[in-house]
């Protein structure tokens, strides 16, 4: 199950989240979302747990706890919405 993790301190990295969530089970992947121009964290991430039971345990045990002085939010990730393709750039005659 994929989890959304919000209100992260900007110092939180992939290894920090791996260590935090592995206390609740097997972490399949961690994706810290960062600004594509600056590379700085946007303050949220997605963590994939290997089972629904482990994900539920992580929500119960980690949501609302403090990480580097910030109260983090953990809940089920919503499915990604389809985005309209940008791109453009076509010529007009």
Secondary structure, DSSP 8 states (H G I E B T S, - for coil): -EEEEES--TT--HHHHHHHHGGGS-EEEEEEEE-TTT--EEEEEEEEESSHHHHHHHHHHHTT-EETTEE-EEEE-----------------
